[in-house]
């Protein structure tokens, strides 16, 4: 048993375990959780590839962030992914799904590295023992593969932030006089890149710098980190200049449009307690409940900790804005396993502690299974089916919601490579064709046509039929092949 435990907590096993989980997530958990993940990252990539000619100065206003008078989206991340795709194209790979999986694999490898670096850098701040459940809870955390295998700005920015934060915490916690100045500047550069990718990361970084000034002030160290930080900000502006063709300050544009002109508020208003509710409701219920409890427990025990300052500071800044979204607190939720383990280590009643640990791990594993085996978005999963089946039909119809659109925007990164689709009007006359719908009642009518056979369902029918609400919500897409039966 002793040797088995040592093997399970060894770095080699952990790396292969994480790699296996991430590969499954990359293959199965396709799609995007928020429109911005696709339309503000992959559609700019499609623009660079010549697939999307609507992005810049779109008259409809759907891509308003990319209007030349607004310029509120940084170009660095789309350009990085564009270079990855160019490399793939040089090897003759012109498959948009291979492109997407390669980008997500790139993010995933960086994500695994950031998780390992974060864990071994910070574990002494939260726990002293190498108990097996600690490794199970931390490295099986469902949110890691979910976030890291996305193409969102949240994914890459948090990865970069974790690398920089883990280094800088150790750097400012130590009092040695001799240190490598180049490495300090490098991690300051990485910290700055997290803001270049997603400027909102500034809301998490500001509290960290305030804590350093209050508790670990060292002018030379701060100066070196600031040099790297400013170099990365300048690099980001240079990339923006190369793409726009003129000098622009993306960060000031974001402030002016989103905050000063109030564009952010136009997306809706929520109360200050929104983030507490959304954590409990959206981020793995039961698991998230223990996370909230563990947060307050940690704050009580460590009021002057950098982690307390970082999380409370981020929260206080975010609640100042009327518009709130779950993804805005991803930098906070990312540290959930640390706080949970810290809380569990203080529970002295063994049976109670074991119940809490077992329940937390159980609900976490349930969400992990969903992440690594199910598609996140039914439409993108549908695209993949249509692309690889290579149907030679002239007639492809949809009934109800158009699967080729998201809020009136078309994901040209994928649909450019798909067969044309038209709105369906009469099921009985749709012969030698494909009929697509996500409306359960329409699907029943199609099934009643003896000339039509179901050839694709986003989720297994036995699974989707378990809950009437899943049918009503239209999360499942059906493809029916209809042809003459003479």
C-alpha positions in Angstrom: 0.0 0.0 0.0 2.9 2.4 0.8 4.5 1.8 -2.6 1.1 2.2 -4.4 0.6 5.6 -2.6 4.0 6.8 -3.5 3.4 5.8 -7.1 0.1 7.6 -7.3 1.5 10.8 -5.9 4.6 10.7 -8.1 5.0 13.4 -10.7 5.3 10.9 -13.5 2.0 9.3 -12.8 0.3 12.7 -12.3 1.6 14.0 -15.6 0.3 11.0 -17.5 -3.0 11.1 -15.6 -3.5 14.7 -16.4 -2.5 14.2 -20.0 -5.0 11.4 -20.4 -7.9 13.5 -18.9 -7.0 16.5 -21.1 -6.8 14.4 -24.3 -10.3 13.0 -23.6 -11.6 16.5 -22.9 -10.1 17.8 -26.1 -11.6 15.0 -28.2 -15.1 14.9 -26.6 -15.8 18.3 -24.9 -16.0 20.3 -28.1 -17.8 23.6 -28.5 -17.7 26.7 -26.4 -19.3 27.7 -23.1 -19.6 31.4 -24.0 -20.0 33.1 -27.4 -16.9 35.2 -26.8 -14.8 32.1 -26.7 -15.5 31.6 -30.3 -16.5 34.9 -31.9 -13.8 37.0 -30.2 -11.0 34.5 -30.6 -11.6 31.9 -33.4 -13.5 34.3 -35.7 -10.6 36.8 -35.7 -8.5 33.7 -36.6 -10.9 33.0 -39.4 -10.5 36.6 -40.5 -6.7 36.2 -40.6 -7.2 33.0 -42.6 -9.5 34.7 -45.1 -12.6 32.8 -44.0 -14.5 35.7 -42.3 -14.8 39.0 -44.1 -17.4 40.4 -41.7 -15.2 40.9 -38.7 -13.7 44.4 -39.2 -16.2 47.3 -39.4 -19.2 44.9 -39.7 -22.2 47.1 -40.5 -24.7 44.9 -38.7 -22.9 45.8 -35.4 -22.6 42.1 -34.4 -18.8 42.4 -34.2 -18.9 45.8 -32.6 -15.7 45.1 -30.6 -13.7 44.9 -33.8 -15.0 48.1 -35.3 -12.0 50.3 -36.2 -13.5 53.1 -34.0 -13.8 50.8 -31.0 -10.8 48.4 -31.1 -11.4 46.9 -27.6 -10.2 43.4 -28.4 -6.4 42.5 -28.3 -5.0 40.7 -31.3 -2.2 38.7 -29.5 -4.2 35.4 -28.8 -5.8 35.2 -32.3 -2.4 35.8 -33.9 -0.9 33.0 -31.8 -3.6 30.5 -32.9 -3.3 31.8 -36.5 0.4 30.8 -36.4 -0.4 27.4 -35.1 -2.9 26.8 -37.9 -0.4 28.1 -40.5 2.0 25.5 -39.3 -0.7 22.8 -39.6 -1.6 24.0 -43.1 2.1 23.6 -44.1 1.7 19.9 -43.4 -1.5 19.7 -45.5 -3.9 19.8 -42.6 -6.9 21.9 -43.7 -9.5 20.4 -41.3 -11.0 23.1 -38.9 -11.6 20.4 -36.2 -8.0 19.4 -36.3 -7.1 23.1 -36.1 -9.3 23.5 -33.1 -8.0 20.4 -31.3 -4.4 21.4 -31.9 -5.0 24.8 -30.4 -6.7 23.2 -27.4 -3.9 20.7 -27.1 -1.4 23.6 -27.0 -3.5 25.3 -24.3 -3.8 22.0 -22.5 -0.1 21.3 -22.3 0.5 24.8 -21.0 -2.4 24.3 -18.6 -0.9 21.0 -17.2 2.4 22.8 -16.7 0.7 25.6 -14.9 -1.2 23.3 -12.6 1.9 21.3 -11.7 4.0 24.5 -11.1 1.2 26.0 -9.0 0.7 22.9 -6.9 4.3 22.3 -6.0 4.9 26.0 -5.4 1.9 26.7 -3.2 1.1 23.5 -1.4 3.2 24.4 1.6 1.0 27.5 2.1 -2.1 25.3 2.5 -1.1 21.9 3.8 2.0 20.1 5.1 1.1 16.4 4.6 1.1 14.3 1.4 -2.2 12.6 2.1 -3.5 10.7 -1.0 -6.9 12.4 -1.0 -5.1 15.8 -1.5 -3.6 14.6 -4.8 -6.9 13.1 -5.9 -8.9 16.2 -5.1 -6.5 18.6 -6.6 -5.4 16.9 -9.8 -8.9 15.6 -10.5 -10.5 19.0 -10.2 -13.0 19.2 -13.1 -12.4 22.8 -13.7 -8.7 22.4 -14.8 -9.4 20.4 -18.0 -12.6 22.3 -18.6 -10.8 25.7 -18.6 -7.5 24.7 -20.1 -8.9 22.9 -23.1 -10.9 26.0 -24.2 -9.9 28.6 -26.8 -11.2 31.4 -24.5 -9.2 34.4 -23.3 -9.9 33.2 -19.8 -8.1 30.0 -20.5 -4.8 31.4 -21.7 -4.7 34.4 -19.4 -5.2 32.3 -16.3 -2.6 29.8 -17.4 -0.1 32.7 -17.8 -1.2 34.3 -14.5 -0.7 31.0 -12.6 2.9 30.6 -13.9 3.7 34.2 -12.9 1.9 34.2 -9.6 3.5 31.0 -8.4 7.0 32.4 -9.1 6.4 35.9 -7.8 4.9 34.7 -4.5 8.1 32.7 -3.8 10.2 35.5 -5.1 8.8 38.2 -2.8 8.5 35.8 0.2 12.2 35.1 0.2 14.7 37.7 1.4 17.9 36.6 -0.5 19.9 39.4 -1.9 21.3 37.6 -5.0 18.7 36.5 -7.5 18.6 36.2 -11.3 17.3 39.5 -12.6 16.6 38.1 -16.0 14.2 35.5 -14.6 12.4 38.2 -12.6 11.9 40.3 -15.7 10.7 37.2 -17.6 8.0 36.3 -15.1 7.0 40.0 -14.9 6.6 39.7 -18.7 4.5 36.6 -18.3 2.3 38.4 -15.8 1.8 41.3 -18.2 0.9 38.9 -21.0 -2.0 37.6 -18.9 -3.4 41.1 -19.1 -2.6 41.5 -22.8 -4.6 38.4 -23.5 -7.4 39.4 -21.1 -7.2 42.9 -19.8 -9.7 42.1 -17.0 -7.0 40.1 -15.3 -5.9 43.5 -14.0 -8.7 43.2 -11.4 -6.9 40.2 -9.9 -3.4 41.6 -10.2 -4.0 44.9 -8.6 -4.8 43.4 -5.1 -1.7 41.3 -5.4 0.5 44.3 -6.0 -1.2 46.2 -3.1 -0.4 43.2 -0.8 3.3 43.2 -2.0 3.6 46.9 -1.3 2.0 46.6 2.2 3.8 43.4 3.4 6.7 42.6 1.1 7.9 45.9 -0.2 11.2 45.7 -2.0 11.9 48.4 -4.6 14.5 46.5 -6.6 12.2 43.5 -7.0 9.2 45.5 -7.8 11.2 47.5 -10.4 12.4 44.3 -12.1 8.9 42.8 -12.3 7.5 46.1 -13.5 10.1 46.2 -16.3 9.0 42.8 -17.6 5.3 43.8 -17.1 5.7 47.0 -19.1 7.6 45.2 -21.9 4.7 42.7 -22.3 2.1 45.5 -22.4 4.2 47.3 -25.0 4.5 44.1 -27.0 0.7 43.6 -26.9 0.2 47.1 -28.2 2.8 46.5 -31.0 0.8 43.4 -32.1 -2.3 45.5 -32.2 -0.5 48.1 -34.3 0.6 45.4 -36.8 -3.0 44.3 -37.2 -4.8 47.6 -37.3 -2.1 49.4 -39.3 -2.0 52.4 -36.9 -1.0 53.1 -33.3 -3.8 52.4 -30.9 -4.1 51.8 -27.1 -6.5 48.8 -26.7 -6.5 49.2 -22.9 -7.7 52.8 -23.0 -10.2 51.9 -25.6 -11.7 49.2 -23.3 -11.9 51.7 -20.4 -13.4 54.5 -22.5 -16.0 52.3 -24.2 -16.9 49.7 -21.6 -16.7 51.8 -18.5 -16.6 55.5 -19.3 -19.3 55.3 -21.9 -21.2 52.6 -20.0 -21.3 50.0 -22.8 -20.7 47.2 -20.2 -23.8 48.2 -18.2 -26.0 47.8 -21.4 -25.5 44.0 -21.1 -27.6 43.9 -17.9 -27.4 44.6 -14.2 -27.0 42.2 -11.3 -26.8 42.6 -7.5 -23.5 42.3 -5.6 -24.3 38.8 -4.3 -24.5 37.5 -7.9 -21.1 35.8 -7.7 -21.9 33.9 -4.5 -25.1 32.6 -6.0 -23.6 31.8 -9.4 -20.7 29.8 -7.8 -23.2 27.7 -5.8 -25.5 27.2 -8.8 -23.2 26.9 -11.8 -19.8 25.7 -10.7 -20.4 22.1 -9.5 -23.1 22.3 -6.8 -22.2 20.6 -3.4 -18.6 20.9 -4.4 -19.1 24.7 -4.8 -20.9 24.9 -1.4 -17.8 23.4 0.4 -15.7 25.9 -1.6 -17.6 28.9 -0.3 -17.4 27.6 3.2 -13.7 26.9 2.9 -13.1 30.4 1.5 -14.7 32.1 4.6 -12.8 29.8 6.9 -9.5 30.6 5.2 -10.2 34.4 5.4 -11.0 34.1 9.1 -7.8 32.1 9.8 -5.5 34.2 7.5 -6.8 37.8 7.2 -3.5 39.2 6.0 -2.6 36.4 3.5 -2.0 37.3 -0.1 -4.7 34.8 -1.1 -7.2 36.6 1.1 -6.2 39.9 -0.3 -6.3 38.6 -3.9 -9.7 37.0 -3.7 -11.5 39.7 -1.6 -9.9 42.4 -3.7 -10.9 40.8 -7.0 -14.5 40.3 -5.7 -14.8 43.9 -4.5 -13.6 45.2 -7.8 -16.0 43.0 -9.8 -19.1 43.9 -7.8 -18.5 47.6 -8.7 -19.6 46.8 -12.2 -23.3 46.3 -12.9 -22.8 43.6 -15.5 -21.6 40.3 -14.0 -20.9 36.9 -15.5 -19.8 33.6 -14.1 -16.6 33.6 -16.1 -15.4 36.8 -14.5 -14.7 34.9 -11.3 -12.8 32.1 -12.9 -9.5 33.4 -11.5 -10.9 32.9 -8.0 -12.6 29.6 -8.6 -9.3 28.2 -10.1 -7.8 28.1 -6.6 -10.7 26.1 -5.1 -8.9 22.9 -4.3 -6.3 24.7 -2.2 -9.0 26.2 0.1 -11.0 23.0 0.3 -8.0 21.0 1.4 -7.0 23.7 3.9 -10.5 23.6 5.4 -10.6 19.8 5.5 -7.2 19.6 7.3 -8.7 21.6 10.2 -11.6 19.2 10.8 -10.7 17.1 13.8 -13.7 14.8 13.8 -12.5 12.0 11.6 -15.8 10.6 10.4 -17.1 14.1 9.6 -13.9 14.9 7.7 -14.2 11.7 5.7 -17.8 12.4 4.8 -16.9 15.9 3.6 -13.9 14.6 1.6 -15.9 11.8 0.0 -18.8 14.0 -0.9 -16.6 16.7 -2.4 -14.6 14.2 -4.5 -17.7 12.4 -5.6 -19.5 15.5 -7.0 -16.2 16.7 -8.5 -15.7 13.4 -10.3 -19.3 13.6 -11.7 -18.5 16.9 -13.3 -15.2 15.6 -14.4 -16.9 12.8 -16.3 -19.2 15.2 -18.0 -16.2 17.4 -19.1 -14.2 14.5 -20.6 -17.0 12.6 -22.2 -19.7 15.0 -23.4 -19.7 17.9 -25.9 -20.1 21.3 -24.4 -22.0 22.7 -27.3 -24.4 20.6 -29.4 -24.1 22.8 -32.5 -20.3 22.4 -32.9 -20.7 18.7 -32.3 -23.2 18.7 -35.1 -20.8 20.5 -37.4 -18.2 17.8 -36.7 -20.7 15.1 -37.7 -21.7 16.8 -40.9 -18.0 17.5 -41.8 -16.8 14.0 -41.4 -19.8 12.2 -42.8 -19.3 14.2 -46.0 -22.9 13.8 -47.1 -23.5 14.4 -50.8 -27.0 15.6 -50.5 -28.2 18.7 -52.3 -31.0 19.3 -49.8 -30.1 19.9 -46.1 -32.9 21.5 -44.1 -33.3 22.7 -40.6 -36.6 23.0 -38.7 -36.9 25.7 -35.9 -33.6 27.1 -34.7 -30.8 27.6 -37.3 -27.9 25.4 -36.3 -25.5 27.5 -38.3 -26.1 30.6 -36.2 -25.4 31.8 -32.6 -27.3 35.0 -31.7 -27.4 35.9 -35.5 -23.7 35.3 -35.9 -22.4 32.5 -38.1 -19.2 30.6 -36.9 -17.5 30.8 -40.3 -14.4 29.1 -38.8 -16.5 25.9 -39.1 -19.4 26.5 -41.4 -17.2 27.6 -44.4 -16.3 23.9 -44.7 -19.9 22.6 -44.3 -22.7 21.9 -46.8 -25.2 24.7 -47.3 -28.4 24.5 -45.3 -31.9 25.9 -45.9 -34.9 26.4 -43.7 -37.3 23.4 -44.0 -41.0 23.9 -44.7 -42.6 20.6 -45.3 -41.3 17.4 -43.7 -43.3 15.0 -46.1 -41.8 16.5 -49.2 -38.2 16.5 -47.9 -37.0 13.4 -49.7 -33.4 12.4 -50.4 -32.3 15.0 -47.9 -31.1 15.6 -44.3 -33.5 17.1 -41.8 -32.0 18.8 -38.8 -33.7 20.0 -35.7 -33.3 20.5 -31.9 -37.0 20.6 -31.3 -38.2 17.4 -29.7 -41.8 17.6 -31.0 -40.6 18.3 -34.5 -38.3 15.3 -34.2 -41.3 13.1 -33.3 -43.1 14.2 -36.5 -40.0 13.4 -38.5 -39.7 10.0 -37.0 -43.3 9.3 -38.0 -42.2 9.7 -41.6 -41.3 6.2 -42.7 -38.8 7.5 -45.2 -36.7 9.1 -42.5 -34.1 7.5 -40.2 -32.3 9.1 -37.3 -28.5 9.1 -38.1 -27.2 11.4 -35.4 -28.1 12.6 -31.9 -25.8 14.9 -29.9 -26.4 12.9 -26.7 -27.5 9.3 -26.4 -31.3 9.2 -26.6 -31.6 7.1 -23.4 -29.7 9.9 -21.7 -31.7 12.8 -23.1 -35.1 11.0 -22.5 -34.4 10.9 -18.7 -35.5 14.5 -18.2 -38.3 16.3 -19.9 -36.6 19.7 -19.3 -33.6 18.6 -21.4 -36.0 17.9 -24.3 -37.7 21.3 -24.0 -34.4 23.2 -23.7 -33.3 22.1 -27.2 -29.8 21.0 -26.1 -30.0 17.9 -28.3 -29.6 18.1 -32.1 -31.1 15.4 -34.3 -30.1 14.6 -37.9 -32.4 12.5 -40.0 -31.6 11.0 -43.3 -34.7 10.9 -45.6 -34.8 9.2 -49.0 -37.3 7.5 -51.3 -38.2 4.0 -50.5 -39.4 2.6 -53.8 
